[in-house]
Amino acid sequence: MKSKIMFVNDSVNVLESIKQFLKDETYHFFGFDDPFEALDNGLIYRFTKKPWNDIGLKQAVEMAITHYEISKKRRS
């Protein structure tokens, strides 16, 4: 099952860039330009500053997924 990953940025262009950068990864991408709308659909794991480092961004996503999966197992 694909993990879901959410990005929030006030620029739709930045969100599209991130989506394209991550297009070959195995998770569903959700992008929001409204932080309040995003908080209705998910939780914040980490903030990443711009400009981001591509490798660091991918590592942050993988860490978020791992954190979520571990938390999910603990709740079971």
Secondary structure, 3 states (H helix, E strand, C coil): CCEEEEEECCCHHHHHHHHHHCCCCCEEEEEECCHHHHHHHCCCCCCCCCCCCHHHHHHHHHHHHHHHHHHHHHHC
